[in-house]
């Protein structure tokens, strides 16, 4: 998990380092806050996905699949819920929130796939 957390931190540093200041210059603080909200939603989603995957690897195959795929559905619903709440209640910049949510979601999904592929299953086929 620490490697995954370091990769998330690296992506956050690179994307905010390259895009934060130009984003601020482009539209100001409102856009930066909306992008930060999209980033926060996706970061929490990725951390929850990694935690569920680690928890599931210590269980049997059926439980692992249920946790990973069921958790994926629940996490997607939560992302949608937080997205709608951020738009309706916080009145954030729509384009900035949507674009940042999409970009960070794709980046973190790539990390999650690499995380799954790189983890040994702990089971041998005999």
Residue frames relative to the residue before (quaternion, step in Angstrom):
aa qw qx qy qz dx dy dz
X 1.0000 0.0000 0.0000 0.0000 0.00 0.00 0.00
X 0.6286 0.5506 -0.3547 0.4193 3.58 1.02 -0.70
X 0.6136 0.5282 -0.3491 0.4718 3.60 1.08 -0.63
X 0.6441 0.5151 -0.3112 0.4721 3.57 0.99 -0.85
X 0.6532 0.5054 -0.3107 0.4705 3.59 0.96 -0.84
X 0.6436 0.5076 -0.3242 0.4723 3.59 1.02 -0.74
X 0.6451 0.5070 -0.3242 0.4708 3.59 1.02 -0.72
X 0.6228 0.5177 -0.3366 0.4804 3.60 1.03 -0.72
X 0.6571 0.5048 -0.3099 0.4663 3.57 0.93 -0.90
X 0.6424 0.5214 -0.3271 0.4566 3.59 0.98 -0.79
X 0.6586 0.4929 -0.3139 0.4741 3.59 0.92 -0.84
X 0.6435 0.5188 -0.3252 0.4594 3.58 0.96 -0.83
X 0.6673 0.5002 -0.3035 0.4609 3.59 0.91 -0.89
X 0.6738 0.4928 -0.3031 0.4597 3.59 0.90 -0.89
X 0.7123 0.4596 -0.2768 0.4525 3.59 0.75 -1.01
X 0.6934 0.4370 -0.2886 0.4949 3.60 0.93 -0.79
X 0.6232 0.5429 -0.3420 0.4471 3.58 1.09 -0.63
X 0.7251 0.4146 -0.2373 0.4960 3.57 0.99 -0.84
X 0.8129 0.3302 -0.1422 0.4581 3.57 0.96 -0.80
X 0.5407 0.6733 -0.3960 0.3124 3.59 1.13 -0.44
X 0.7253 0.4325 -0.2544 0.4714 3.56 0.74 -1.02
X 0.6540 0.4819 -0.3422 0.4721 3.65 0.87 -0.73
X 0.6194 0.5389 -0.3385 0.4597 3.57 1.07 -0.69
X 0.6444 0.5106 -0.3080 0.4787 3.56 1.01 -0.83
X 0.6757 0.4869 -0.2975 0.4667 3.60 0.93 -0.85
X 0.6318 0.5674 -0.3281 0.4138 3.57 1.07 -0.76
X 0.8505 0.0218 0.0429 0.5238 3.59 0.69 -1.05
X 0.5834 -0.6094 0.3778 0.3814 3.60 1.17 -0.17
X 0.8043 -0.3561 0.2295 0.4167 3.49 -1.38 -0.20
X 0.5965 0.5834 -0.3767 0.4024 3.63 1.01 -0.64
X 0.6710 0.4837 -0.2853 0.4842 3.55 0.97 -0.89
X 0.6413 0.5274 -0.3194 0.4567 3.57 1.00 -0.80
X 0.6478 0.5041 -0.3155 0.4760 3.60 0.99 -0.78
X 0.6551 0.5018 -0.3154 0.4686 3.60 0.94 -0.83
X 0.6495 0.4993 -0.3144 0.4796 3.59 0.99 -0.80
X 0.6382 0.5244 -0.3206 0.4637 3.58 1.04 -0.73
X 0.6293 0.5230 -0.3277 0.4723 3.57 1.07 -0.71
X 0.6492 0.5026 -0.3118 0.4782 3.59 0.96 -0.83
X 0.6383 0.5217 -0.3115 0.4726 3.54 1.03 -0.81
X 0.6662 0.5084 -0.3045 0.4528 3.60 0.90 -0.90
X 0.6348 0.5273 -0.3313 0.4574 3.59 0.96 -0.84
X 0.7100 0.4596 -0.2620 0.4648 3.57 0.85 -0.97
X 0.6223 0.5345 -0.3465 0.4550 3.59 1.04 -0.68
X 0.6593 0.4892 -0.3068 0.4815 3.59 0.91 -0.85
X 0.6212 0.5425 -0.3284 0.4605 3.58 1.05 -0.77
X 0.6841 0.4857 -0.2867 0.4624 3.59 0.88 -0.92
X 0.6515 0.5026 -0.3192 0.4702 3.59 0.96 -0.80
X 0.6401 0.5095 -0.3258 0.4739 3.59 0.99 -0.78
X 0.6499 0.5221 -0.3161 0.4529 3.60 0.98 -0.81
X 0.6628 0.4912 -0.3056 0.4755 3.59 0.96 -0.83
X 0.6478 0.5140 -0.3259 0.4582 3.57 0.96 -0.82
X 0.6540 0.5021 -0.3131 0.4712 3.60 0.95 -0.85
X 0.6434 0.5186 -0.3246 0.4601 3.58 1.00 -0.78
X 0.6603 0.4914 -0.3121 0.4746 3.59 0.94 -0.82
X 0.6445 0.5106 -0.3214 0.4697 3.57 0.96 -0.83
X 0.6957 0.4964 -0.2738 0.4413 3.57 0.94 -0.89
X 0.6123 0.5684 -0.3654 0.4105 3.61 1.07 -0.56
X 0.6672 0.4844 -0.3060 0.4760 3.58 1.16 -0.41
X 0.6372 0.4932 -0.3180 0.4997 3.57 1.32 0.12
X 0.6726 -0.4633 0.3639 0.4478 3.56 -1.28 -0.03
X 0.7217 -0.4794 0.2986 0.4002 3.55 -1.31 0.40
X 0.6609 0.5164 -0.3135 0.4453 3.59 0.91 -0.88
X 0.6554 0.4973 -0.3041 0.4803 3.58 0.96 -0.85
X 0.6224 0.5442 -0.3342 0.4526 3.57 1.00 -0.82
X 0.6888 0.4766 -0.2865 0.4652 3.58 0.82 -0.98
X 0.6419 0.5198 -0.3225 0.4624 3.59 1.00 -0.80
X 0.6753 0.4911 -0.2946 0.4648 3.57 0.91 -0.91
X 0.6917 0.4814 -0.2951 0.4503 3.58 0.85 -0.92
X 0.7595 0.3793 -0.2280 0.4767 3.59 0.68 -1.02
X 0.6392 0.4938 -0.3280 0.4900 3.59 1.03 -0.66
X 0.6453 0.5172 -0.3067 0.4712 3.54 1.04 -0.81
X 0.6127 0.5499 -0.3447 0.4510 3.56 1.09 -0.71
X 0.6594 0.5034 -0.3028 0.4692 3.57 0.96 -0.83
X 0.6652 0.4900 -0.2984 0.4779 3.57 0.93 -0.89
X 0.6565 0.5093 -0.3163 0.4578 3.59 0.96 -0.81
X 0.6388 0.5162 -0.3310 0.4647 3.60 1.01 -0.74
X 0.6367 0.5093 -0.3221 0.4811 3.57 1.02 -0.78
X 0.6511 0.5095 -0.3174 0.4645 3.60 0.98 -0.79
X 0.6222 0.5246 -0.3389 0.4720 3.60 1.01 -0.78
X 0.6567 0.5048 -0.3064 0.4692 3.57 0.93 -0.89
X 0.6468 0.5254 -0.3125 0.4559 3.59 0.95 -0.87
X 0.6901 0.4651 -0.2830 0.4768 3.59 0.86 -0.93
X 0.6046 0.5536 -0.3440 0.4580 3.58 1.12 -0.68
X 0.6844 0.4713 -0.2824 0.4792 3.58 0.86 -0.96
X 0.6451 0.5153 -0.3223 0.4631 3.60 0.97 -0.81
X 0.6531 0.5086 -0.3188 0.4617 3.58 0.98 -0.82
X 0.6697 0.4904 -0.3051 0.4667 3.58 1.02 -0.72
X 0.7512 0.4257 -0.2272 0.4504 3.57 0.81 -0.98
X 0.7731 0.3755 -0.2036 0.4689 3.58 0.79 -0.97
X 0.7646 0.3709 -0.2069 0.4848 3.57 0.87 -0.91
X 0.2853 -0.7934 0.4932 0.2144 3.60 1.28 -0.26
X 0.1994 0.8072 -0.5244 0.1835 3.55 0.90 1.00
X 0.6471 -0.5032 0.4098 0.4001 3.54 -1.32 0.37
X 0.4268 -0.7639 0.4267 0.2285 3.58 -0.43 1.27
X 0.6970 0.4797 -0.2925 0.4456 3.59 0.73 -1.01
X 0.6730 0.5032 -0.2966 0.4538 3.57 0.91 -0.89
X 0.6564 0.5006 -0.3073 0.4734 3.57 0.95 -0.86
X 0.6768 0.4981 -0.2941 0.4554 3.58 0.88 -0.93
X 0.6881 0.4804 -0.2900 0.4601 3.58 0.84 -0.93
X 0.6732 0.4781 -0.3110 0.4707 3.60 0.89 -0.83
X 0.6178 0.5352 -0.3447 0.4617 3.57 1.02 -0.75
X 0.6670 0.5008 -0.2948 0.4663 3.57 0.92 -0.91
X 0.7018 0.4786 -0.2848 0.4442 3.61 0.77 -0.99
X 0.6910 0.4551 -0.2880 0.4822 3.58 0.87 -0.88
X 0.6082 0.5501 -0.3550 0.4488 3.60 1.05 -0.69
X 0.6681 0.4895 -0.2995 0.4736 3.59 0.90 -0.92
X 0.6579 0.5150 -0.3122 0.4522 3.60 0.89 -0.91
X 0.7136 0.4446 -0.2644 0.4725 3.57 0.87 -0.90
X 0.5974 0.5401 -0.3714 0.4620 3.61 1.11 -0.50
X 0.6107 0.5278 -0.3454 0.4788 3.58 1.05 -0.70
X 0.6509 0.5020 -0.3135 0.4755 3.59 0.97 -0.81
X 0.6483 0.5170 -0.3256 0.4544 3.60 0.94 -0.81
X 0.6440 0.5048 -0.3251 0.4740 3.58 0.96 -0.81
X 0.6492 0.4951 -0.3191 0.4811 3.58 0.95 -0.81
X 0.6184 0.5480 -0.3321 0.4551 3.58 1.08 -0.73
X 0.6722 0.4875 -0.2951 0.4727 3.60 0.95 -0.89
X 0.6814 0.4939 -0.2913 0.4549 3.58 0.89 -0.93
X 0.7165 0.4780 -0.2530 0.4406 3.57 0.98 -0.82
X 0.6187 0.5565 -0.3518 0.4287 3.60 1.19 -0.31
X 0.3941 -0.6864 0.5482 0.2703 3.57 -0.90 0.84
X 0.4948 -0.6899 0.4431 0.2879 3.56 -0.96 0.81
X 0.3957 -0.7267 0.4772 0.2960 3.59 1.13 -0.52
X 0.6721 0.4295 -0.2825 0.5330 3.60 1.27 -0.05
X 0.2272 -0.7640 0.5876 0.1393 3.56 -1.05 0.73
X 0.3563 -0.7063 0.5675 0.2284 3.53 -1.13 0.63
X 0.0061 -0.8253 0.5634 -0.0368 3.57 -0.36 1.21
